[in-house]
């Protein structure tokens, strides 16, 4: 239940379905303390489950109804305990969700057309919903915030898991690197800018920007869509790019040549809706000469030999020679941008690094090789395989933290279960006869009536 309720607390947009049908007759199907649950609440949450492709083995309507009962119980208890959320919190979360809603609907005007109401009225409708959801989150957090598990509890929990129910832990890899970015000569930059200027001139003479983007842009993802970046806000873009893009106003208008951390761009304006714009771009990434790559590889060859011979540690080499600012000050340890930890699954590493790792043993230092950063730039590097685990069934000895997290989650569910059963006895309930045959997880919903 504790995991599932997050779906209820996080979802606002699907409730718009009930709002758009506000002219239809609604029914009260439950009262929990001071909170009411409408038939439309059940219908819209069911629609959400179905739209996400989620399957449920039991009665979905009963399951959804119990989720709403739990949320209402949280909100009611939060008010009894004088738990509050500030107007600033509510407005901030409301603005964030309205922005998402607006984007999904294709713009503010489209949203207003859909509901046949002005933006201010739509926002007012959702304000109470958001406030209740924030109260629910605060209350749930208060119930579980002090829950911890001891090593003995973790051990007992592990012994109680059926062996065929233990999770599979994927292989995890930890690497360190020394990177040298091959130098880009000034003449190369000038040539690249001349190329981009040629594209600008060709578009000004009538050629199709989208056609040129699909042929020549180094941004592979957007090139497949004719350079189209879709609808973006200023905060979605790096600052230099955003400054140039948001100066454009007319359909088809071109920017000058813009430099960012990714390379050099030309931007074409398509259209604007409020705080969002739709644009295309052509990106050209400066590519180092083969001679500069050879120089970098030669330097790294010497560094690797010195590491293997014990003349310098890998950590010191990373600090002294690596041009990668993200890893050189941490002994070369590479941080996974998806998780914020130093562990990677193989699918999260670039193909070149993956290929080299397959040939390495723990503690070994590679020969220099070329790979590409997440920004698409060439880099020459050596890597050290710091640690690698093989895919395995979770065990107490090797995966204590995973087992501990599972034990803590189970303990939270038990505490929440006890809290629900206690709160049911002291809270007023009215539940429509339609739901009296439901096989609820918590039996007290009906017995307290």
N, C-alpha and C positions, 0 to 999 in steps of 0.2 A: 504493500500500500504506500509506504513512504516514497518509493521510487516513482510509482505511477502518478501520485498526486502532483508531481512537478509538471506533468502535462497540463493539468487543469490550471495550475498557477501561472504557467508561462504563456498560455494561449489567450489571445484577445481577439485576433482577427476573425476567427471563425464565428465568434458571437455576432459579428456584423450580419450574418445571415438572418438571425432572429430580429435584429433591428430593422433590416430592410423589409421584413414581413410584418412590421409593427401594426399594420391595419387589421391583421387577422386576430381572431379571438384566442386569448391565451388562458391557461389554467394553472392554478397553484397545485402542485403535486406533493409538496412537503413544506413543513415549517420546522426550523431548528432554532429554538430560542427566539430571537428577534428576526432571524433571517428566513426568507421564503425562497423556495426553488420552484421555478416555472417549468411547464412542459417543454417550452421552447429551449430552456437551458439543456435539458436532456437531449432533445433532438439535435441541437447544434453541436454538442460534444460528441454525439454518435457520428455525426457527419464528419467531424474532424478525424476520428479514428479511421473511418472508411476512406477518406481522401488521402490519408497517409499510408494506406495499404496495410494497416495493422490487422492482424487476425487475433481472435479471442475464442478459446475453446468453449467457454460457458455462454451464458446469456449476456450479450453485450449491453443491452438496455439496463439490466440490473447492475452490471459492473459499473457503468457510467453513472448511474443514479447513486451508487454508494460513494463514488469519488466526489460527487457534488455534496452529499451529506457530510462527508469528512471536511471538505473545504468550508462548508457553512458552520460546522462545529468549531473549526479553528477561528473563524471570524467572530463568531459569537463569544467565544472564550476570551479572545483578544480584547474585546470591548468590556467584558466583565473585569478583566485584569488591568484595565486602563492602559493597554498598549496602544501607542499612537504612531502614526506616520505623518511626517510634516507635509505641509502644502508644497514645499520645494521638491520633496521626494516624489510626490504624486505627479506634479506638473512635469518633472524631468522624465519620469517613466512614461507618462502619457504622451509627451512630445516624441519620445523615441519610438513608441509603438505606432503613433499616427504617421510618422515618417515612413515606417515599414509598410503600413497599410496603404499609404498614398502611392508608394513605389509599386506595390503589387497590383494596384488598381490602374496604374498607368498615368497617374497625375492627380492633382487636387480637383481639377474640373471634372475628370471622369468619376472620381469618388463622389462628388456632390451630385452629379447626374444620376449615379447608381442609387443613391439614397433619396434623391429629390429633396435634399436639405442642404443648407449652407454649412460650411466647414465648422463654424462655431457651435452649431447645434449637434453635429456629429461628435465633436470633441466633448461637449457637455454630457452626452449620453454615456460615453465611455469612462468618465471621471470616477463615478462610484464603483464601476467594475475594477478599475485599476487600484483604487484605494483598498477594496476588499482583498484583492490578490496580494497586495503588499502587506496587509495585515496578516493574511494567512501565512505568508513566508516568515514574517517576524515571529508569529506564534509557534510555528513548526520549529524554527531555529531555537527558540527559547526552550522548547521541550527537550531538544536533543543536544544542545550546545556543550553541556558538561560531560557528555558520555565518553568514556575512555575504556580501553581494554588492557588488562595486564597480560604479561607473557604467559601466565598460567591459563588465562581465559582463551588466549589465542591457541595454545597447545590443545586444550580441551575441545575447542571448536574444530580444529583440524582433524583430530581423531574421530570426531563425529560425522565427518563428511564421507559418504560412500565413495569408494575408490573410483567408480565409474562416473562420479559427478565432479571430480576435480577438474579445474579448468586447464586448457592447453596454453602454455606460455610460449609465445613466438620467440625465435632467436633474437637476441639483443646484442648490438655491436657498439663498442666505445672506441673512438679513434682520436688520435692527435695528429696535427699536420704542421708542416712548415711550407708556406706558400710564397712564391715570387710571381708577381704580375709582370709579364714582359712589357718593356717600355714601348709606348706608342710615340712615334716621331711626329714632330710638328707638321711635316709635309703630308703625312697621312691624314691628319685632322683637316688640313686645308683641302685635300682632295675629296674627303668625305663631305665637307661643307659645299664644295662645288657641285657634287652629285646631287645633294638635296636642293640646291638652288636651281639645278636643271629641272628637277621634278616640279618645283614651284612655277618655273617659266612654262613648262609644258601644260600644267593645269590652267595657268592664266591664258594660254593660247587655245584652250578648249578641250584638252584631254581630261579623261575621267580620273579623279583622285583615287577613287576606290579601286580602279583597275591597277593603277601604279602601286598602291599599297599591297594588293594581293600578290603582285609580282616581286616587289623589291624590299618590303619591310622586313627587318630582322626580328620584329615581334611576331613570332610564329603564330601565337594564339589569336591575335587580332587580325593578322594577315589572312587567316582562313575565313574571316568575316569581313573582308575588304577593308581592313583597318578600323572597323567600327568598335569603339570601346563601350558602346551602350550609354545608358543614362548614368551620370556620375555627379557627385557633389564635390565641392571644393576640398573637403576633408578626405576624399577618396584618393586624391592625387598628390604626388610630391610637389613641394611648394613652387619650384620654378615652372613646372608644367602647368599647375593650377593657375598661376598668375597670368601666363600667356593665354591659356584656354578661356578664362573668364573675361578677358578683354574683348574677345570676339563677339560679334552681335548679329551679323547678317548671314543668312544661309549661303554656304559655299565659301565664306571668307577664310583666308589662310593666315596663319601666323608666320612670323619669321622663323629662323632656325633657332631652336631652343636646346640648351645643354642641360642634362640632368645626370644623376648618378648612373642611369641606365645607358646613356649615349646621347645622340643628337636626334631631334624630332622636328617634323613639320606637322602642324595641326590644322584640320579643317573643321569648321563649325557646321553643325547640321541644324539643330533647333534648341530652344530653351523652354523649360516649364518651371516657373518659380525659381527655386534655388538649385535646380538641376539643369545640366546641359547634356546634349548628345553630340559626340565628336568622333572624328576619325583621326588617325595619325599614321605617319610613316616613321619608323625608328631605324636608325643606322648605328650599329655598334662598331667602334673602331677595332680593327683586328690587327694584332701585332705581326710584324714580319717574321718569317721563318728564322732569320738570323738572330732575332731577339729571343725567340723561343729556345734556340740552341744555347745561347748565352745563359739563360735562366736554368736550363737543364744541366749545363756544365757546372754552374755554381752549386746547384743542389746535389749533384753527384759527389762533389767534394765534401759538402756538409754531411751527407749520408755516410760516407766513409769515415769521417771523423767521429760521428756518433757510434758507429759499429766498433771502432777501434778504442772507444772510451776516452777520446780526447775532449769531448764535450757531451753534455747530456742533451737529450731531445728537448727538454724544457728550456734549457739555456739557448739552444739553437733557435727555437721558436721565438723567444724574446729578442734575440739579437738580429735575426735575419728575416723572419717572416714579415711580409707586407700585408697580411690579413689582420686588420685591427680587431676583429671579433674574437680571435683565438690566440694571438701572439702573447698576450699578457697572462694567459691562464695555462702556460706550459704547452700551448698548442692544442689543448682539449677542445673539441668541436661541440658546440651546443646545438641540440636539435631545436629548430625554430618552431616546430609543431607542438613540442611538449615542454620546452624550457629546461630539459634535463640533458645529460650527456649520452643517453642511450638512444640508439636508432634501430628501427627495423630496416632490413635491407631495401625494402621498397621506398624508403625515405631518403636514400642516398642516390647520387647521380650514377649513371651507368658505368662511367670510367672507373670511379672509385669502387663500385661494386665488383667489377671485373678483377681489379687488382687484389681486393680483399679475399677473393676466393682462393688465391694462391698463397696466402700468408698464414703464419702461425702467430699466436699471441706473443707480444713482445718484439716481433720482427719489424724492421724498418724497410719500406719499399724503395725501389729505384724511382727516379723522377718520372712523372707522367703528366699529360695534359688533361685537364677537365674544365668544366664550365661552371661558374658560380650561378646562384639563383637569379642574378641580374644579367645572365647571358654573357659574361665576360670571361675570356680565356685566362686560365691560371695554370702555372706549372707548380707541382707540389710533390713532396714526399709525405708518406703517412706512416704512422705507427699503429699497429693493432694493439690497443691497450687491453681490451677484454672482449670476449665473444662467448655467448651462451648458445647452446644448441636448443632447438625446439624440444620441449619436454612437458610432461604432466607436472603441474605445480606440486612442490614438496615443501615441507616445513623448514628444511635445512637451507634450501637455495632461494626460496621465494617467501621469506618471512613477512616482508612488508605487504605483499599481495594478500597473504592469508590473514594478516592483521587487519587490513582494510575490510576484507570480507566479514571478519568476526565483528568488527565495529559496526558495520552496516546491519548485521543481524541483530546486534544488541540494540541499535537504534529502533529497529522495527518492533522489537519486543517492548521497549519503553513506550513507543507510540501506541502499540496495541493496548497496553495497560492504561495509558492516558485516555484513549477512546472509551474503553469500557467504564472507567471511572466517571468521565464526563457525561456519558450517556445517562447515567443514573441521576444526574443533577441538572439535566437540561430538558426543557419542554420539547416534545416531538409531536408532529402530526404527519403521518405518511399515508398517501392515497392508497385505497384498496388495490389498485392496479399492481402495486409492488409488494403486496403481502405474501405472495408465493415465491419471491426471490430468495435464492440461497446466498445470503450475504456472508461475507467473510467475518463480520462482527455481528453476532446475533442480537445484540442489545438494541439495535435500531427499532425493532418491533416490540420487544418485551417491555419497553418503558412506556408504551402508549396506554 
